[in-house]
Amino acid sequence: MLIDMHAHVIPETFPPAAGRASARRWPAMDHFEPGLARVMIAGENFRTVHSGNWDVERRLRDMEASGVDAEAVSPLPELLSYWFTAQDGLDFCRYVNEWIAKFREAAPARFYGLGAVPLQDPDLAAKELSSLKAIGLAGVEIGSNVLGKSLGEERFLGFFQEAERQGLAVFVHALHPTVAGRIAPALLNPIGFPTDTGLTIASLIAGGTAEACPSLRIAFSHGGGTFPFMLPRFVHAWSGAWNEEPPPPGREPALALGRSPAEYARRFYYDTLVFDRRAIRYLIDVIGPRQLLVGTDYPYMAREQPVGRTLLGMGLDREVVEDIGWRNCLRFLGAEEQA
C-alpha cells in the first residue's frame, strides 16, 4: 500500500469575482482546449494544468499507473490567497473546501482532503477549522509564511492551538518565499521554497508554538526544506555540544527553549520529496522513519515511476518501508483506524 500525502487539486471553475475587493487577483479557469486549462490570476497565466487536477476518473487512472493507492489532496498553494481581504478569503476558501469535499466523496476510499483557511486573519482562520471538519476534511494546508510573516509569530498561535484541539492535520507548503528578492527567479523553486520552509520550522520551534502545541500533527513539504540539515547547528546553538550530547556542566541554554530543538523537530512530519536516496536516508537518521511520509507534488512535478521506487530500492526493513509508505500518513491524518 502507498499513500501520497503531497498531491494537489484545482476546481474546474471558480465563482465570479465581480464586485469583490479582491477581484484583481481572483483566479479564473480558461479551458482553452479539452483536458487543458490556464489558471488565470491578475489577467496572466499563472499555470497551465491538465484535467487530472479536477477530473476524478483521470486522477484515479494516473494513480493506478503510478502505483498510488490513496492521496491526501490539497489546493494548489496559490489558491490559499492570503492577499485577499479576510472576507473574500473566507468565501474563496469555503468554495475550495466544499469542492475538495465533493472531489473526495467521489472516491472516499482513495482520497483524504486538506482544505484552506484565510490565515491573513488568524482568528477567523481558527474559527473556520470546525467547518473543514464538518464537511469531512482531515486537515488544512497553509503556506510557509503569511504575507511575509513567520508562522511562529504569536499572532498565529491560537490557530495552531485550535487545529490541535480539533485534531486536524496541518500541512505546510512553501508559498511566496521571503527570500525571493535575493535570488534569480529560476532559483525560487529549487532554493527559495526549501529555504522558506526551513525558516518556518525554525520559527515554530524558537517562537514557542512547538512547546505550546505538543499534540499538533503538522507536516512540511519537500522534506522540511533546509531545516533537517541545519538541525544539528540549531541543537548546538541550544546546548553547546556536538552529536546531541548533554550540554557542558554549568552551561545555560543559549536559546530559551524547554527542550532540545531536536525533540520538537521529531514530533513533526516531513515528506520524502527530496529527489535522492541519500537525502531520504539522512531524514531517516536525523528525524526518524516514523515521521516521514511519501509525497510527490502531483500533478506539478513528474512522479517517480512507480511512486516509491527509490524507497523500495534502499534496502530498508519492511516495517520501515510500510511506515513511510502509508502507516505514518494515516497517523498524520488521524485515520489510524484504517490501518
C-alpha positions as CSV (number, residue, x, y, z in Angstrom):
1,M,0.0,0.0,0.0
2,L,1.2,3.5,-0.7
3,I,-0.4,6.9,0.2
4,D,0.7,10.1,-1.4
5,M,0.3,12.8,1.2
6,H,1.5,15.7,-1.1
7,A,-0.8,16.0,-4.1
8,H,-2.8,19.0,-5.3
9,V,-6.1,19.7,-6.9
10,I,-7.8,22.7,-8.6
11,P,-11.5,23.2,-9.1
12,E,-12.7,23.1,-12.7
13,T,-14.3,26.5,-12.3
14,F,-14.3,29.4,-9.8
15,P,-17.1,31.7,-8.7
16,P,-17.2,35.1,-10.4
17,A,-15.2,37.9,-8.8
18,A,-17.4,40.8,-9.9
19,G,-17.8,43.4,-7.1
20,R,-15.3,41.9,-4.8
21,A,-12.5,44.0,-3.2
22,S,-10.0,41.2,-4.2
23,A,-11.3,40.9,-7.8
24,R,-7.9,41.7,-9.5
25,R,-6.2,38.6,-8.2
26,W,-9.3,36.3,-8.0
27,P,-8.5,33.1,-10.0
28,A,-10.4,32.1,-13.1
29,M,-10.0,29.0,-15.3
30,D,-9.5,29.3,-19.0
31,H,-10.3,25.9,-20.6
32,F,-8.6,26.6,-23.9
33,E,-8.8,23.0,-25.2
34,P,-10.2,19.7,-23.9
35,G,-8.4,18.5,-20.9
36,L,-6.2,21.6,-20.5
37,A,-6.8,24.9,-18.7
38,R,-4.9,28.0,-17.8
39,V,-5.1,29.2,-14.2
40,M,-5.6,32.9,-14.7
41,I,-4.6,35.3,-11.9
42,A,-4.5,39.1,-12.4
43,G,-5.0,38.6,-16.1
44,E,-1.9,36.4,-16.5
45,N,-1.5,32.7,-16.9
46,F,-0.2,31.5,-13.5
47,R,0.0,27.9,-14.6
48,T,-1.3,25.6,-17.4
49,V,-2.8,22.5,-15.9
50,H,-4.4,19.3,-17.1
51,S,-7.7,17.6,-16.2
52,G,-6.0,15.4,-13.6
53,N,-6.4,18.4,-11.3
54,W,-10.2,18.2,-11.2
55,D,-11.4,15.1,-13.1
56,V,-11.6,12.2,-10.6
57,E,-11.6,9.5,-13.2
58,R,-8.5,10.9,-14.8
59,R,-6.9,11.2,-11.4
60,L,-7.7,7.6,-10.5
61,R,-6.1,6.4,-13.7
62,D,-3.0,8.4,-13.1
63,M,-2.8,6.9,-9.5
64,E,-3.2,3.4,-10.8
65,A,-0.5,3.9,-13.4
66,S,1.9,5.2,-10.7
67,G,1.2,2.6,-8.0
68,V,-0.6,5.1,-5.7
69,D,-3.4,3.6,-3.6
70,A,-4.6,6.8,-2.0
71,E,-3.9,10.6,-1.9
72,A,-4.2,13.4,0.6
73,V,-5.3,16.2,-1.8
74,S,-4.7,19.8,-1.0
75,P,-5.3,23.0,-3.1
76,L,-2.8,24.4,-5.5
77,P,-0.9,26.6,-2.9
78,E,-1.5,29.8,-4.8
79,L,-5.2,29.3,-4.1
80,L,-4.6,30.0,-0.4
81,S,-5.0,33.6,-1.4
82,Y,-3.6,35.4,1.7
83,W,-3.6,38.6,-0.3
84,F,-7.4,38.7,-0.4
85,T,-9.4,40.7,2.1
86,A,-10.3,38.4,5.1
87,Q,-14.0,38.1,4.0
88,D,-13.1,37.4,0.3
89,G,-10.5,34.9,1.6
90,L,-13.1,33.2,3.7
91,D,-15.6,33.0,0.9
92,F,-13.0,31.7,-1.5
93,C,-11.6,29.1,0.9
94,R,-15.1,27.8,1.6
95,Y,-15.7,27.4,-2.1
96,V,-12.5,25.4,-2.5
97,N,-13.1,23.4,0.6
98,E,-16.6,22.3,-0.4
99,W,-15.2,21.4,-3.9
100,I,-12.5,19.3,-2.3
101,A,-15.1,17.6,-0.1
102,K,-17.1,16.6,-3.2
103,F,-14.0,15.5,-5.0
104,R,-13.2,13.2,-2.1
105,E,-16.7,11.9,-1.9
106,A,-16.5,10.6,-5.5
107,A,-13.9,8.0,-4.3
108,P,-13.8,8.2,-0.4
109,A,-11.5,5.1,-0.1
110,R,-8.9,6.7,-2.3
111,F,-8.8,10.4,-1.2
112,Y,-8.4,12.4,2.0
113,G,-9.0,16.1,1.9
114,L,-7.0,19.0,3.2
115,G,-8.6,22.4,2.9
116,A,-7.7,26.1,3.2
117,V,-8.5,28.9,5.6
118,P,-8.0,32.7,5.5
119,L,-4.8,32.8,7.6
120,Q,-4.4,36.5,6.8
121,D,-6.9,36.8,9.7
122,P,-5.7,34.2,12.2
123,D,-8.7,34.4,14.5
124,L,-11.1,33.9,11.5
125,A,-9.0,31.0,10.3
126,A,-9.1,29.3,13.7
127,K,-12.9,29.6,13.8
128,E,-13.2,28.2,10.2
129,L,-11.4,25.0,11.2
130,S,-14.6,23.4,12.5
131,S,-16.2,23.9,9.1
132,L,-13.5,21.8,7.5
133,K,-14.1,19.0,10.0
134,A,-17.8,19.2,9.4
135,I,-17.5,18.5,5.7
136,G,-15.2,15.5,6.2
137,L,-11.8,17.1,5.6
138,A,-8.9,15.7,7.5
139,G,-7.0,18.9,7.9
140,V,-5.7,22.1,6.3
141,E,-3.0,23.2,4.0
142,I,-1.2,26.5,4.9
143,G,1.6,28.5,3.4
144,S,5.1,28.7,4.8
145,N,4.6,32.3,5.6
146,V,1.6,34.7,5.5
147,L,2.3,37.9,3.6
148,G,5.9,37.6,4.9
149,K,5.0,36.9,8.5
150,S,6.6,33.8,10.1
151,L,4.2,31.1,11.3
152,G,6.0,31.1,14.6
153,E,4.8,34.6,15.5
154,E,2.4,34.8,18.4
155,R,-0.5,36.0,16.2
156,F,-0.8,32.5,14.7
157,L,-0.6,30.6,18.0
158,G,-4.3,30.5,18.5
159,F,-4.8,29.0,15.1
160,F,-2.4,26.1,15.8
161,Q,-3.9,25.5,19.2
162,E,-7.4,25.2,17.6
163,A,-6.1,22.8,15.0
164,E,-4.6,20.7,17.8
165,R,-7.8,20.9,19.8
166,Q,-9.9,19.9,16.7
167,G,-7.5,17.0,15.9
168,L,-6.9,18.3,12.4
169,A,-3.7,17.7,10.4
170,V,-1.8,20.8,9.2
171,F,0.3,20.6,6.0
172,V,2.7,23.4,5.5
173,H,3.6,24.1,1.8
174,A,6.2,26.7,0.6
175,L,4.5,29.8,-0.7
176,H,5.9,33.1,-1.9
177,P,9.4,32.7,-0.4
178,T,10.6,35.6,1.7
179,V,14.0,35.3,0.0
180,A,12.5,35.9,-3.4
181,G,14.1,39.3,-3.8
182,R,17.6,37.9,-3.2
183,I,17.8,35.1,-5.8
184,A,17.1,34.7,-9.5
185,P,13.5,33.6,-10.5
186,A,14.9,30.3,-11.7
187,L,16.1,29.5,-8.2
188,L,12.8,30.1,-6.5
189,N,11.6,26.5,-6.8
190,P,14.8,24.6,-6.1
191,I,16.3,27.0,-3.5
192,G,13.8,29.6,-2.4
193,F,11.0,27.2,-1.4
194,P,13.1,24.9,0.7
195,T,14.8,27.9,2.4
196,D,11.5,29.4,3.3
197,T,10.3,26.1,4.7
198,G,13.4,25.7,6.8
199,L,12.9,29.2,8.3
200,T,9.3,28.3,9.0
201,I,10.1,25.2,11.0
202,A,12.8,27.1,13.0
203,S,10.3,29.8,13.8
204,L,7.7,27.4,15.1
205,I,10.3,25.9,17.4
206,A,12.0,29.1,18.5
207,G,8.7,31.0,18.8
208,G,7.2,28.5,21.2
209,T,4.5,27.0,19.1
210,A,6.0,23.5,19.2
211,E,6.1,23.7,23.0
212,A,2.6,25.1,23.3
213,C,1.1,22.5,20.9
214,P,2.7,19.1,21.8
215,S,-0.1,17.1,20.1
216,L,-0.3,19.1,16.9
217,R,0.0,17.0,13.8
218,I,2.0,19.1,11.4
219,A,3.8,18.2,8.2
220,F,6.2,20.0,5.9
221,S,6.7,19.7,2.2
222,H,9.9,18.8,0.4
223,G,11.5,17.1,3.4
224,G,11.3,20.2,5.5
225,G,13.5,22.1,3.1
226,T,16.8,23.2,4.5
227,F,15.8,22.6,8.1
228,P,16.9,19.0,8.7
229,F,20.4,19.7,7.6
230,M,20.5,22.8,9.8
231,L,19.1,20.9,12.8
232,P,22.4,19.9,14.3
233,R,23.6,23.5,14.2
234,F,20.3,24.6,15.8
235,V,20.8,21.9,18.6
236,H,24.4,23.1,19.1
237,A,23.2,26.7,19.5
238,W,20.9,25.5,22.2
239,S,23.3,23.1,24.0
240,G,26.8,24.0,23.0
241,A,27.5,20.3,22.4
242,W,28.2,18.2,19.4
243,N,26.3,15.0,18.4
244,E,23.3,15.8,20.6
245,E,25.4,15.1,23.7
246,P,24.4,16.7,27.0
247,P,25.2,20.4,27.5
248,P,28.6,21.1,29.2
249,P,28.3,21.3,33.0
250,G,27.0,24.7,34.2
251,R,26.1,25.9,30.7
252,E,22.8,27.7,30.4
253,P,21.0,27.0,27.1
254,A,21.6,29.9,24.6
255,L,18.1,29.6,23.3
256,A,15.1,29.9,25.6
257,L,13.6,26.5,24.8
258,G,12.1,24.0,27.2
259,R,14.0,21.1,25.5
260,S,16.3,20.4,22.6
261,P,15.2,21.6,19.2
262,A,15.7,18.0,18.0
263,E,12.9,16.8,20.3
264,Y,10.5,19.3,18.8
265,A,11.6,18.5,15.2
266,R,11.0,14.8,15.8
267,R,7.3,15.5,16.6
268,F,6.8,17.0,13.1
269,Y,6.2,15.1,9.9
270,Y,8.2,15.6,6.6
271,D,7.5,14.3,3.1
272,T,10.2,12.4,1.3
273,L,10.2,14.5,-1.9
274,V,13.9,15.2,-1.7
275,F,15.0,13.6,-5.0
276,D,17.9,11.4,-3.7
277,R,18.0,8.3,-1.7
278,R,20.9,9.8,0.3
279,A,18.7,12.6,1.4
280,I,15.9,10.2,2.4
281,R,18.5,8.2,4.4
282,Y,19.6,11.4,6.1
283,L,16.0,12.2,7.1
284,I,15.7,8.6,8.5
285,D,18.9,9.1,10.5
286,V,18.2,12.6,11.9
287,I,14.4,12.7,12.1
288,G,13.4,9.0,12.3
289,P,11.4,6.8,10.0
290,R,8.1,7.2,11.9
291,Q,7.8,10.9,10.9
292,L,8.4,10.5,7.2
293,L,5.6,10.5,4.5
294,V,5.6,9.8,0.8
295,G,4.9,12.9,-1.2
296,T,5.0,13.6,-5.0
297,D,3.6,17.2,-5.6
298,Y,1.5,15.6,-8.3
299,P,0.5,17.0,-10.8
300,Y,3.1,19.8,-10.7
301,M,6.2,17.6,-10.5
302,A,6.7,14.5,-12.5
303,R,6.1,11.5,-10.3
304,E,8.8,8.9,-9.8
305,Q,7.6,5.8,-11.7
306,P,6.4,3.9,-9.9
307,V,6.0,6.1,-6.9
308,G,8.2,4.7,-4.1
309,R,10.7,3.2,-6.4
310,T,13.6,4.8,-4.6
311,L,12.2,4.0,-1.2
312,L,11.7,0.3,-2.1
313,G,15.3,0.1,-3.5
314,M,17.1,1.4,-0.4
315,G,17.3,-2.0,1.4
316,L,15.2,-0.7,4.3
317,D,13.4,-3.1,6.6
318,R,9.8,-3.9,5.5
319,E,8.4,-2.3,8.7
320,V,10.2,1.0,7.8
321,V,9.0,0.9,4.2
322,E,5.4,0.4,5.3
323,D,5.7,3.1,8.0
324,I,6.9,5.7,5.4
325,G,4.7,4.3,2.6
326,W,1.4,4.5,4.4
327,R,1.2,4.0,8.2
328,N,2.7,7.3,9.1
329,C,0.4,9.1,6.8
330,L,-2.7,7.5,8.4
331,R,-1.4,8.7,11.8
332,F,-0.7,12.2,10.5
333,L,-4.3,12.3,9.1
334,G,-5.8,11.0,12.2
335,A,-7.0,7.9,10.4
336,E,-5.1,5.1,12.2
337,E,-8.3,3.0,12.4
338,Q,-7.9,2.4,8.7
339,A,-4.5,0.7,9.1
